[in-house]
Amino acid sequence: MIQSRSQVTVRYAETDMMGIVYHANYLPWFEVARTQLLREQGFPYRQLEADGYRIPVLEVSAKYLRPALYDDTLEIVATIREKPLLRIRIEYEVRRGEELLATGTSAHAFCDLHGRPTRPPAAFVALMNQRFA
């Protein structure tokens, strides 16, 4: 299992008139956590793109349990539970302290710069084999 934790503070622009975070704003937070997780593993998006790879979202889901509010400090936990092969599945938790506010998942695949599916970089495969041995 690989896990990363990121923090965000809810901005006013992310809320509706009731001061509650608009549901679509959770997806950028998932991205914040996902990019942090890859960066911590030595695979920042910028470098993957420079090496000719993209990791598009194939599917995404979110389940909202409690509302996040303006000025909340939130922790987004991103977890890869199973060794990625051609696809990467990431699970997310959005927390305010100990309180679980939302959960989600995203699935991704490696593609070349033209959008064609491709195998992940050899260094990524080696690292995943090591982490999930």
TIMI-2910 file (N, C-alpha, C, CB; in pm, 1 decimal, decimal comma, always signed):
<rs>
+----------+----------+----------+----------+----------+----------+----------+----------+----------+----------+----------+----------+------+
!      n_x !      n_y !      n_z !     ca_x !     ca_y !     ca_z !      c_x !      c_y !      c_z !     cb_x !     cb_y !     cb_z ! resn !
+----------+----------+----------+----------+----------+----------+----------+----------+----------+----------+----------+----------+------+
!    +84,8 !   -118,5 !     +0,0 !     +0,0 !     +0,0 !     +0,0 !    +88,9 !   +124,3 !     +0,0 !    -96,3 !     +0,1 !   +122,9 !  Met !
!    +49,8 !   +221,6 !    -77,6 !   +117,9 !   +351,2 !    -82,1 !    +15,3 !   +456,0 !    -40,9 !   +178,1 !   +381,8 !   -225,9 !  Ile !
!    +56,8 !   +548,2 !    +45,1 !    -37,6 !   +649,2 !    +92,4 !    +31,5 !   +784,0 !   +104,8 !    -98,6 !   +607,8 !   +227,4 !  Gln !
!    -46,0 !   +889,0 !    +81,1 !     +3,2 !  +1025,5 !    +92,0 !   -105,3 !  +1111,2 !   +156,5 !    +44,0 !  +1082,0 !    -47,5 !  Ser !
!    -64,4 !  +1214,6 !   +225,7 !   -158,0 !  +1307,2 !   +290,5 !   -127,8 !  +1448,9 !   +244,2 !   -149,0 !  +1297,1 !   +445,8 !  Arg !
!   -232,8 !  +1519,9 !   +206,1 !   -220,6 !  +1659,0 !   +162,5 !   -320,5 !  +1743,0 !   +239,0 !   -243,0 !  +1672,5 !     +9,4 !  Ser !
!   -290,4 !  +1870,8 !   +252,4 !   -383,7 !  +1962,3 !   +319,2 !   -429,8 !  +2070,1 !   +223,5 !   -318,8 !  +2025,8 !   +442,8 !  Gln !
!   -555,7 !  +2107,0 !   +238,2 !   -611,4 !  +2222,1 !   +167,6 !   -696,4 !  +2299,7 !   +267,0 !   -695,8 !  +2178,4 !    +41,9 !  Val !
!   -706,9 !  +2429,9 !   +244,3 !   -798,6 !  +2513,2 !   +320,8 !   -907,1 !  +2558,0 !   +224,5 !   -725,3 !  +2636,1 !   +387,5 !  Thr !
!  -1031,8 !  +2538,4 !   +264,6 !  -1144,7 !  +2570,1 !   +177,2 !  -1149,1 !  +2720,4 !   +152,9 !  -1278,7 !  +2520,6 !   +238,8 !  Val !
!  -1145,9 !  +2757,2 !    +25,5 !  -1155,3 !  +2897,3 !    -13,7 !  -1301,8 !  +2936,6 !    -31,3 !  -1076,0 !  +2923,1 !   -144,0 !  Arg !
!  -1329,3 !  +3062,0 !    -14,4 !  -1466,4 !  +3111,5 !    -27,5 !  -1524,2 !  +3078,2 !   -164,4 !  -1470,9 !  +3262,7 !     -4,3 !  Tyr !
!  -1443,4 !  +3088,2 !   -268,8 !  -1489,5 !  +3062,1 !   -405,6 !  -1529,5 !  +2916,3 !   -426,8 !  -1381,2 !  +3099,9 !   -505,0 !  Ala !
!  -1489,7 !  +2827,3 !   -336,5 !  -1524,5 !  +2685,7 !   -349,1 !  -1657,8 !  +2651,6 !   -283,8 !  -1415,8 !  +2600,6 !   -288,4 !  Glu !
!  -1722,4 !  +2751,3 !   -225,6 !  -1847,2 !  +2725,9 !   -153,1 !  -1967,3 !  +2784,6 !   -226,3 !  -1839,3 !  +2783,7 !    -11,9 !  Thr !
!  -2084,2 !  +2736,6 !   -184,9 !  -2208,6 !  +2793,0 !   -238,1 !  -2257,9 !  +2902,2 !   -142,5 !  -2317,9 !  +2681,4 !   -257,1 !  Asp !
!  -2377,4 !  +2950,5 !   -162,6 !  -2428,8 !  +3060,4 !    -79,3 !  -2448,8 !  +3021,0 !    +66,6 !  -2559,9 !  +3110,2 !   -135,6 !  Met !
!  -2450,1 !  +2891,1 !    +94,4 !  -2466,6 !  +2843,7 !   +232,0 !  -2332,5 !  +2823,6 !   +301,6 !  -2545,5 !  +2713,3 !   +233,5 !  Met !
!  -2222,4 !  +2851,4 !   +229,1 !  -2090,0 !  +2831,7 !   +286,7 !  -2044,7 !  +2686,9 !   +282,5 !  -2088,5 !  +2880,3 !   +428,2 !  Gly !
!  -2115,9 !  +2603,4 !   +207,1 !  -2083,5 !  +2461,7 !   +194,1 !  -2008,3 !  +2441,0 !    +62,3 !  -2213,0 !  +2373,2 !   +199,7 !  Ile !
!  -1906,7 !  +2356,7 !    +66,6 !  -1827,3 !  +2331,5 !    -54,1 !  -1915,4 !  +2268,5 !   -161,7 !  -1706,2 !  +2239,4 !    -22,3 !  Val !
!  -1908,7 !  +2326,8 !   -281,0 !  -1978,0 !  +2274,6 !   -397,8 !  -1916,3 !  +2139,4 !   -434,2 !  -1969,8 !  +2374,8 !   -517,8 !  Tyr !
!  -2000,9 !  +2041,3 !   -465,9 !  -1956,1 !  +1903,1 !   -480,7 !  -1843,0 !  +1884,1 !   -582,8 !  -2072,3 !  +1818,0 !   -519,9 !  His !
!  -1843,3 !  +1957,2 !   -691,8 !  -1741,0 !  +1938,6 !   -795,2 !  -1602,4 !  +1981,3 !   -747,9 !  -1778,3 !  +2016,6 !   -920,1 !  Ala !
!  -1594,8 !  +2061,1 !   -642,7 !  -1464,7 !  +2108,5 !   -595,6 !  -1383,2 !  +2001,8 !   -523,9 !  -1484,0 !  +2225,1 !   -504,2 !  Asn !
!  -1443,8 !  +1888,3 !   -496,0 !  -1367,9 !  +1778,6 !   -436,1 !  -1271,4 !  +1717,2 !   -537,3 !  -1463,0 !  +1671,1 !   -381,9 !  Tyr !
!  -1307,0 !  +1720,2 !   -664,6 !  -1221,6 !  +1657,6 !   -766,3 !  -1084,6 !  +1723,2 !   -777,4 !  -1290,1 !  +1662,3 !   -900,6 !  Leu !
!  -1074,2 !  +1856,2 !   -775,8 !   -939,2 !  +1915,7 !   -773,9 !   -860,6 !  +1878,1 !   -648,2 !   -949,0 !  +2067,8 !   -784,0 !  Pro !
!   -929,4 !  +1858,0 !   -536,7 !   -858,9 !  +1815,7 !   -415,0 !   -806,3 !  +1673,8 !   -432,1 !   -952,0 !  +1824,2 !   -291,2 !  Trp !
!   -883,4 !  +1588,4 !   -499,6 !   -833,4 !  +1453,9 !   -530,3 !   -705,4 !  +1465,7 !   -613,8 !   -941,7 !  +1369,7 !   -606,4 !  Phe !
!   -707,2 !  +1558,0 !   -708,9 !   -588,5 !  +1576,7 !   -793,5 !   -469,3 !  +1625,4 !   -711,6 !   -618,5 !  +1676,5 !   -906,4 !  Glu !
!   -492,3 !  +1716,4 !   -618,7 !   -384,6 !  +1763,6 !   -530,7 !   -321,3 !  +1644,8 !   -459,3 !   -438,2 !  +1867,0 !   -427,4 !  Val !
!   -404,5 !  +1558,2 !   -404,0 !   -354,0 !  +1442,3 !   -329,3 !   -284,7 !  +1342,8 !   -422,2 !   -468,7 !  +1372,9 !   -254,2 !  Ala !
!   -340,4 !  +1321,0 !   -539,7 !   -283,8 !  +1226,5 !   -636,3 !   -145,8 !  +1273,1 !   -683,1 !   -378,4 !  +1209,8 !   -757,3 !  Arg !
!   -134,5 !  +1400,9 !   -717,7 !     -5,0 !  +1450,5 !   -765,0 !    +98,3 !  +1448,8 !   -652,1 !    -19,4 !  +1593,3 !   -821,7 !  Thr !
!    +54,8 !  +1475,3 !   -529,9 !   +145,4 !  +1468,4 !   -414,4 !   +193,2 !  +1325,1 !   -393,8 !    +75,4 !  +1520,5 !   -286,2 !  Gln !
!   +102,6 !  +1229,6 !   -404,3 !   +139,1 !  +1089,3 !   -387,9 !   +244,1 !  +1048,5 !   -491,9 !    +14,2 !   +999,4 !   -399,5 !  Leu !
!   +222,0 !  +1083,2 !   -617,1 !   +319,1 !  +1048,6 !   -722,2 !   +451,3 !  +1120,2 !   -701,3 !   +263,0 !  +1083,2 !   -860,3 !  Leu !
!   +446,0 !  +1246,9 !   -660,1 !   +569,2 !  +1323,3 !   -634,1 !   +649,9 !  +1256,7 !   -522,6 !   +535,8 !  +1470,5 !   -596,0 !  Arg !
!   +581,5 !  +1216,2 !   -415,9 !   +650,9 !  +1151,6 !   -303,9 !   +713,2 !  +1018,6 !   -344,2 !   +554,6 !  +1129,8 !   -188,2 !  Glu !
!   +659,4 !   +954,5 !   -446,8 !   +714,3 !   +827,7 !   -494,8 !   +825,1 !   +849,2 !   -598,3 !   +603,2 !   +742,0 !   -554,8 !  Gln !
!   +853,3 !   +974,7 !   -631,2 !   +959,5 !  +1004,4 !   -726,7 !   +911,6 !  +1015,3 !   -870,0 !  +1064,4 !   +900,0 !   -718,6 !  Gly !
!   +778,9 !  +1031,0 !   -888,7 !   +722,8 !  +1042,3 !  -1022,8 !   +630,9 !  +1163,5 !  -1034,1 !   +646,7 !   +915,2 !  -1059,3 !  Phe !
!   +687,7 !  +1284,2 !  -1026,0 !   +602,6 !  +1403,0 !  -1041,4 !   +543,5 !  +1408,4 !  -1181,8 !   +682,9 !  +1531,8 !  -1012,6 !  Pro !
!   +419,6 !  +1457,2 !  -1191,6 !   +352,4 !  +1468,4 !  -1321,2 !   +438,5 !  +1539,5 !  -1424,3 !   +220,6 !  +1541,7 !  -1305,6 !  Tyr !
!   +502,6 !  +1646,9 !  -1382,5 !   +584,0 !  +1725,7 !  -1475,5 !   +691,5 !  +1638,0 !  -1541,1 !   +649,8 !  +1845,1 !  -1401,9 !  Arg !
!   +756,1 !  +1553,0 !  -1461,9 !   +860,3 !  +1466,6 !  -1516,8 !   +800,3 !  +1358,0 !  -1605,5 !   +942,0 !  +1403,2 !  -1403,8 !  Gln !
!   +687,5 !  +1301,4 !  -1564,3 !   +622,2 !  +1200,0 !  -1647,8 !   +586,0 !  +1258,3 !  -1783,9 !   +495,9 !  +1145,0 !  -1578,0 !  Leu !
!   +533,3 !  +1380,0 !  -1784,5 !   +498,7 !  +1444,5 !  -1911,2 !   +624,1 !  +1474,1 !  -1993,8 !   +420,5 !  +1574,3 !  -1885,5 !  Glu !
!   +730,0 !  +1518,8 !  -1929,2 !   +855,0 !  +1545,5 !  -2000,4 !   +911,1 !  +1417,1 !  -2061,9 !   +958,5 !  +1608,4 !  -1905,3 !  Ala !
!   +883,2 !  +1304,2 !  -1997,6 !   +929,4 !  +1174,7 !  -2048,1 !   +833,6 !  +1114,8 !  -2150,9 !   +947,5 !  +1077,8 !  -1932,9 !  Asp !
!   +724,2 !  +1187,3 !  -2183,2 !   +633,3 !  +1141,4 !  -2287,4 !   +511,4 !  +1065,3 !  -2241,4 !   +706,1 !  +1058,1 !  -2379,3 !  Gly !
!   +476,9 !  +1077,5 !  -2114,3 !   +361,6 !  +1005,1 !  -2059,7 !   +252,2 !  +1100,3 !  -2012,7 !   +405,3 !   +915,7 !  -1944,1 !  Tyr !
!   +131,3 !  +1052,8 !  -2021,7 !    +14,3 !  +1118,2 !  -1961,8 !    -56,6 !  +1011,2 !  -1878,0 !    -83,1 !  +1180,9 !  -2073,1 !  Arg !
!   -130,2 !  +1054,9 !  -1778,0 !   -206,3 !   +961,9 !  -1695,2 !   -350,1 !  +1014,6 !  -1685,3 !   -141,0 !   +945,5 !  -1552,2 !  Ile !
!   -428,9 !  +1000,7 !  -1792,3 !   -563,1 !  +1056,6 !  -1790,1 !   -655,2 !   +982,1 !  -1692,4 !   -622,5 !  +1053,5 !  -1930,0 !  Pro !
!   -755,9 !  +1054,5 !  -1647,2 !   -859,4 !   +995,3 !  -1562,5 !   -951,9 !   +913,7 !  -1652,4 !   -939,5 !  +1105,7 !  -1483,1 !  Val !
!   -972,8 !   +787,6 !  -1617,2 !  -1065,9 !   +701,3 !  -1689,2 !  -1203,4 !   +703,0 !  -1623,6 !  -1012,2 !   +557,9 !  -1695,4 !  Leu !
!  -1202,0 !   +710,8 !  -1492,2 !  -1327,8 !   +722,0 !  -1418,0 !  -1299,5 !   +782,7 !  -1281,6 !  -1397,1 !   +583,3 !  -1403,3 !  Glu !
!  -1402,0 !   +845,0 !  -1225,7 !  -1389,2 !   +906,1 !  -1093,8 !  -1524,7 !   +897,7 !  -1024,5 !  -1339,8 !  +1054,6 !  -1104,0 !  Val !
!  -1520,7 !   +880,4 !   -893,4 !  -1644,9 !   +879,5 !   -816,5 !  -1618,9 !   +945,8 !   -681,8 !  -1699,2 !   +733,9 !   -797,7 !  Ser !
!  -1725,3 !   +995,0 !   -621,7 !  -1716,4 !  +1057,2 !   -489,7 !  -1844,2 !  +1028,2 !   -413,2 !  -1692,3 !  +1210,6 !   -500,8 !  Ala !
!  -1828,4 !  +1009,9 !   -283,7 !  -1942,2 !   +991,6 !   -193,3 !  -1927,8 !  +1096,1 !    -83,6 !  -1947,9 !   +844,2 !   -133,4 !  Lys !
!  -2032,3 !  +1174,6 !    -66,1 !  -2029,3 !  +1285,8 !    +28,9 !  -2102,5 !  +1245,6 !   +155,8 !  -2092,5 !  +1413,5 !    -32,5 !  Tyr !
!  -2033,0 !  +1253,7 !   +268,4 !  -2088,9 !  +1209,6 !   +395,6 !  -2128,6 !  +1325,7 !   +486,2 !  -1989,8 !  +1121,8 !   +467,0 !  Leu !
!  -2044,3 !  +1428,2 !   +490,8 !  -2066,3 !  +1547,4 !   +573,2 !  -2016,5 !  +1666,9 !   +492,3 !  -1992,1 !  +1537,0 !   +713,7 !  Arg !
!  -2073,4 !  +1783,7 !   +511,9 !  -2029,0 !  +1899,0 !   +433,1 !  -1896,6 !  +1957,4 !   +482,3 !  -2135,3 !  +2006,5 !   +435,7 !  Pro !
!  -1814,1 !  +1997,4 !   +387,6 !  -1696,7 !  +2079,2 !   +418,1 !  -1742,4 !  +2224,4 !   +408,7 !  -1575,0 !  +2048,8 !   +319,5 !  Ala !
!  -1685,6 !  +2310,3 !   +491,7 !  -1730,9 !  +2448,3 !   +503,1 !  -1617,7 !  +2546,3 !   +474,3 !  -1788,2 !  +2473,8 !   +642,2 !  Leu !
!  -1657,0 !  +2667,6 !   +442,5 !  -1560,2 !  +2773,2 !   +418,7 !  -1458,7 !  +2780,9 !   +532,2 !  -1630,9 !  +2907,0 !   +402,0 !  Tyr !
!  -1331,6 !  +2791,6 !   +496,8 !  -1217,5 !  +2808,7 !   +586,2 !  -1180,3 !  +2683,4 !   +664,6 !  -1245,9 !  +2918,9 !   +681,6 !  Asp !
!  -1245,9 !  +2569,6 !   +638,7 !  -1202,6 !  +2444,1 !   +699,9 !  -1063,6 !  +2408,1 !   +648,9 !  -1303,3 !  +2329,8 !   +669,8 !  Asp !
!   -982,3 !  +2353,8 !   +735,7 !   -856,4 !  +2292,1 !   +694,2 !   -884,6 !  +2143,6 !   +681,5 !   -738,4 !  +2321,2 !   +796,6 !  Thr !
!   -862,6 !  +2092,7 !   +560,8 !   -895,2 !  +1954,1 !   +530,9 !   -769,0 !  +1875,0 !   +499,6 !   -993,5 !  +1946,0 !   +413,8 !  Leu !
!   -774,8 !  +1747,8 !   +529,7 !   -668,6 !  +1655,6 !   +491,5 !   -726,4 !  +1560,9 !   +387,3 !   -611,9 !  +1577,0 !   +615,8 !  Glu !
!   -654,9 !  +1547,3 !   +276,8 !   -695,4 !  +1453,4 !   +172,9 !   -592,6 !  +1342,1 !   +172,4 !   -706,9 !  +1522,5 !    +31,6 !  Ile !
!   -641,4 !  +1221,1 !   +196,3 !   -556,2 !  +1103,1 !   +199,5 !   -575,1 !  +1029,0 !    +67,6 !   -589,6 !  +1011,0 !   +322,4 !  Val !
!   -466,8 !  +1004,9 !     -2,9 !   -469,9 !   +928,7 !   -128,4 !   -398,3 !   +796,2 !   -104,2 !   -402,7 !  +1009,0 !   -246,9 !  Ala !
!   -461,8 !   +687,3 !   -147,2 !   -408,4 !   +554,5 !   -121,5 !   -413,5 !   +468,9 !   -247,8 !   -485,9 !   +486,8 !     -8,0 !  Thr !
!   -304,0 !   +402,5 !   -277,1 !   -301,8 !   +297,5 !   -378,0 !   -288,5 !   +166,4 !   -300,0 !   -182,8 !   +317,6 !   -483,9 !  Ile !
!   -392,0 !    +83,8 !   -303,3 !   -393,7 !    -39,8 !   -224,9 !   -337,7 !   -160,1 !   -299,2 !   -533,4 !    -69,9 !   -181,6 !  Arg !
!   -349,5 !   -159,0 !   -430,5 !   -305,6 !   -272,7 !   -510,3 !   -202,0 !   -227,5 !   -612,4 !   -425,3 !   -339,6 !   -580,5 !  Glu !
!   -107,8 !   -315,6 !   -641,2 !     -1,3 !   -282,2 !   -735,6 !    -61,2 !   -247,2 !   -871,6 !    +98,7 !   -399,3 !   -749,1 !  Lys !
!    -30,0 !   -128,2 !   -921,2 !    -79,6 !    -90,3 !  -1053,4 !     -9,4 !   -170,0 !  -1162,1 !    -60,2 !    +59,8 !  -1077,3 !  Pro !
!    -87,2 !   -210,1 !  -1260,2 !    -30,1 !   -275,2 !  -1377,4 !    -41,8 !   -175,9 !  -1492,7 !   -103,0 !   -412,2 !  -1410,2 !  Leu !
!   -143,7 !   -187,8 !  -1573,3 !   -166,0 !    -88,8 !  -1678,9 !   -255,6 !    +24,3 !  -1630,4 !   -227,9 !   -155,3 !  -1802,1 !  Leu !
!   -333,4 !     -2,6 !  -1527,9 !   -420,8 !    +99,3 !  -1468,7 !   -380,5 !   +125,3 !  -1324,6 !   -568,9 !    +55,7 !  -1475,8 !  Arg !
!   -406,9 !   +246,1 !  -1280,9 !   -380,8 !   +284,8 !  -1142,4 !   -514,9 !   +320,0 !  -1080,1 !   -279,0 !   +405,4 !  -1133,1 !  Ile !
!   -547,2 !   +259,4 !   -966,9 !   -670,0 !   +292,6 !   -894,0 !   -628,2 !   +359,0 !   -762,9 !   -759,5 !   +164,0 !   -867,7 !  Arg !
!   -681,3 !   +479,0 !   -740,6 !   -647,4 !   +555,6 !   -620,8 !   -774,7 !   +580,9 !   -541,5 !   -577,1 !   +690,0 !   -657,4 !  Ile !
!   -766,6 !   +560,8 !   -411,3 !   -877,8 !   +587,8 !   -321,0 !   -846,8 !   +715,8 !   -244,2 !   -902,5 !   +467,8 !   -223,4 !  Glu !
!   -951,8 !   +790,8 !   -212,8 !   -936,2 !   +919,0 !   -143,4 !  -1026,5 !   +924,8 !    -21,2 !   -967,5 !  +1036,2 !   -238,0 !  Tyr !
!   -978,3 !   +992,1 !    +80,4 !  -1059,0 !  +1030,1 !   +196,5 !  -1037,2 !  +1178,8 !   +219,3 !  -1021,0 !   +945,8 !   +324,8 !  Glu !
!  -1145,0 !  +1250,6 !   +242,4 !  -1136,8 !  +1391,7 !   +277,9 !  -1179,9 !  +1400,8 !   +423,7 !  -1226,7 !  +1482,9 !   +183,3 !  Val !
!  -1092,0 !  +1454,2 !   +507,6 !  -1117,1 !  +1459,4 !   +652,1 !  -1101,0 !  +1601,3 !   +704,9 !  -1022,3 !  +1364,3 !   +726,8 !  Arg !
!  -1183,1 !  +1633,2 !   +803,9 !  -1167,8 !  +1754,7 !   +884,2 !  -1136,7 !  +1703,4 !  +1023,5 !  -1298,6 !  +1849,4 !   +881,1 !  Arg !
!  -1008,1 !  +1705,6 !  +1058,0 !   -966,6 !  +1641,6 !  +1183,0 !   -992,5 !  +1492,3 !  +1171,6 !  -1041,9 !  +1702,0 !  +1305,9 !  Gly !
!  -1060,9 !  +1436,4 !  +1267,9 !  -1093,5 !  +1293,3 !  +1266,9 !  -1221,5 !  +1263,2 !  +1189,7 !  -1107,1 !  +1242,2 !  +1409,2 !  Glu !
!  -1295,0 !  +1367,1 !  +1150,6 !  -1424,7 !  +1349,4 !  +1086,3 !  -1409,4 !  +1321,7 !   +936,5 !  -1511,6 !  +1473,1 !  +1108,2 !  Glu !
!  -1463,6 !  +1209,6 !   +892,1 !  -1460,8 !  +1173,1 !   +750,3 !  -1573,7 !  +1245,7 !   +678,6 !  -1473,6 !  +1018,5 !   +731,4 !  Leu !
!  -1537,2 !  +1329,6 !   +579,8 !  -1635,8 !  +1409,8 !   +507,8 !  -1674,9 !  +1348,5 !   +374,1 !  -1582,6 !  +1548,8 !   +485,7 !  Leu !
!  -1579,4 !  +1287,2 !   +306,8 !  -1606,8 !  +1231,8 !   +173,8 !  -1505,3 !  +1123,8 !   +142,2 !  -1603,7 !  +1342,4 !    +65,3 !  Ala !
!  -1546,0 !  +1033,9 !    +53,9 !  -1456,2 !   +932,9 !     +0,9 !  -1467,0 !   +936,1 !   -150,7 !  -1489,6 !   +791,3 !    +57,4 !  Thr !
!  -1367,6 !   +881,3 !   -216,8 !  -1372,9 !   +877,4 !   -362,0 !  -1270,9 !   +782,6 !   -418,6 !  -1352,0 !  +1014,6 !   -419,1 !  Gly !
!  -1280,1 !   +762,5 !   -548,5 !  -1183,7 !   +681,0 !   -621,3 !  -1160,0 !   +742,5 !   -758,2 !  -1233,0 !   +534,6 !   -634,4 !  Thr !
!  -1045,3 !   +712,4 !   -813,5 !  -1019,2 !   +746,7 !   -953,5 !   -937,6 !   +634,2 !  -1014,6 !   -944,5 !   +884,3 !   -966,4 !  Ser !
!   -957,1 !   +615,1 !  -1144,3 !   -880,8 !   +515,9 !  -1219,5 !   -811,5 !   +588,3 !  -1333,9 !   -972,7 !   +399,9 !  -1272,6 !  Ala !
!   -687,3 !   +549,5 !  -1360,1 !   -602,8 !   +615,4 !  -1459,2 !   -527,5 !   +509,8 !  -1539,6 !   -503,5 !   +713,9 !  -1391,1 !  His !
!   -484,8 !   +547,8 !  -1657,8 !   -400,7 !   +461,1 !  -1740,6 !   -288,7 !   +544,5 !  -1799,8 !   -483,6 !   +391,7 !  -1853,0 !  Ala !
!   -176,3 !   +481,9 !  -1826,0 !    -66,6 !   +550,9 !  -1892,1 !    -95,6 !   +559,2 !  -2041,3 !    +68,3 !   +479,1 !  -1866,0 !  Phe !
!    -72,5 !   +677,8 !  -2096,8 !    -86,5 !   +700,4 !  -2241,1 !    +36,5 !   +775,6 !  -2289,4 !   -218,0 !   +780,0 !  -2274,6 !  Cys !
!    +60,4 !   +766,7 !  -2420,5 !   +167,1 !   +847,0 !  -2477,8 !   +113,4 !   +988,0 !  -2503,9 !   +221,9 !   +782,3 !  -2609,0 !  Asp !
!   +194,8 !  +1074,0 !  -2560,0 !   +154,9 !  +1212,5 !  -2581,9 !    +42,8 !  +1228,2 !  -2684,2 !   +273,4 !  +1292,1 !  -2626,0 !  Leu !
!    +14,3 !  +1120,7 !  -2758,7 !    -94,0 !  +1123,8 !  -2857,8 !   -220,6 !  +1058,3 !  -2805,2 !    -50,3 !  +1054,6 !  -2986,2 !  His !
!   -221,3 !  +1020,1 !  -2677,1 !   -339,6 !   +960,9 !  -2616,4 !   -353,7 !   +811,6 !  -2635,8 !   -458,8 !  +1026,4 !  -2669,5 !  Gly !
!   -251,5 !   +746,9 !  -2690,0 !   -257,0 !   +601,9 !  -2709,3 !   -209,6 !   +531,9 !  -2582,3 !   -170,6 !   +558,8 !  -2831,1 !  Arg !
!   -283,4 !   +429,0 !  -2537,7 !   -240,2 !   +353,6 !  -2419,4 !    -99,0 !   +298,4 !  -2438,5 !   -338,5 !   +238,5 !  -2390,1 !  Pro !
!    -23,3 !   +301,4 !  -2330,1 !   +114,1 !   +251,7 !  -2333,7 !   +148,7 !   +191,0 !  -2198,9 !   +213,7 !   +364,8 !  -2370,0 !  Thr !
!   +256,1 !   +119,2 !  -2197,1 !   +303,6 !    +63,5 !  -2069,5 !   +364,7 !   +175,3 !  -1985,3 !   +408,0 !    -50,7 !  -2093,3 !  Arg !
!   +357,8 !   +161,2 !  -1853,5 !   +422,0 !   +261,3 !  -1766,8 !   +573,4 !   +258,9 !  -1785,3 !   +386,1 !   +236,2 !  -1618,4 !  Pro !
!   +639,9 !   +366,1 !  -1744,6 !   +786,3 !   +368,1 !  -1751,5 !   +845,5 !   +252,7 !  -1670,1 !   +841,1 !   +503,6 !  -1700,3 !  Pro !
!   +956,6 !   +199,1 !  -1716,5 !  +1021,8 !    +86,2 !  -1648,8 !  +1054,7 !   +119,4 !  -1503,1 !  +1150,1 !    +46,4 !  -1723,5 !  Ala !
!  +1097,7 !   +241,9 !  -1475,8 !  +1131,3 !   +281,5 !  -1338,4 !  +1007,2 !   +279,9 !  -1249,3 !  +1195,6 !   +421,7 !  -1336,7 !  Ala !
!   +891,8 !   +318,5 !  -1305,6 !   +766,7 !   +314,4 !  -1229,9 !   +729,7 !   +169,8 !  -1197,5 !   +652,7 !   +383,0 !  -1309,0 !  Phe !
!   +740,2 !    +82,3 !  -1296,2 !   +709,4 !    -60,1 !  -1276,4 !   +800,8 !   -118,7 !  -1168,7 !   +725,0 !   -139,1 !  -1409,7 !  Val !
!   +929,2 !    -87,0 !  -1175,6 !  +1025,6 !   -138,1 !  -1076,8 !   +990,2 !    -89,6 !   -936,7 !  +1169,0 !    -94,1 !  -1113,2 !  Ala !
!   +955,8 !    +37,8 !   -924,4 !   +920,4 !    +91,2 !   -792,8 !   +793,7 !    +24,6 !   -739,5 !   +901,0 !   +243,7 !   -800,1 !  Leu !
!   +693,4 !     +7,5 !   -823,3 !   +568,8 !    -57,0 !   -779,3 !   +593,7 !   -202,3 !   -738,1 !   +462,8 !    -51,3 !   -891,4 !  Met !
!   +680,4 !   -271,6 !   -813,7 !   +715,4 !   -408,9 !   -776,0 !   +781,8 !   -412,3 !   -638,7 !   +808,3 !   -471,6 !   -881,2 !  Asn !
!   +865,7 !   -312,4 !   -612,7 !   +931,9 !   -303,0 !   -482,9 !   +832,3 !   -270,7 !   -371,9 !  +1041,7 !   -197,1 !   -487,1 !  Gln !
!   +746,1 !   -170,8 !   -394,5 !   +651,1 !   -128,0 !   -291,3 !   +545,9 !   -235,0 !   -258,9 !   +581,6 !     -0,4 !   -335,7 !  Arg !
!   +511,8 !   -316,0 !   -358,4 !   +405,4 !   -413,9 !   -339,7 !   +459,6 !   -557,7 !   -336,1 !   +302,0 !   -399,9 !   -451,1 !  Phe !
!   +586,2 !   -572,3 !   -300,5 !   +647,6 !   -707,1 !   -294,5 !   +589,2 !   -788,6 !   -180,1 !   +801,1 !   -696,6 !   -277,9 !  Ala !
+----------+----------+----------+----------+----------+----------+----------+----------+----------+----------+----------+----------+------+
</rs>
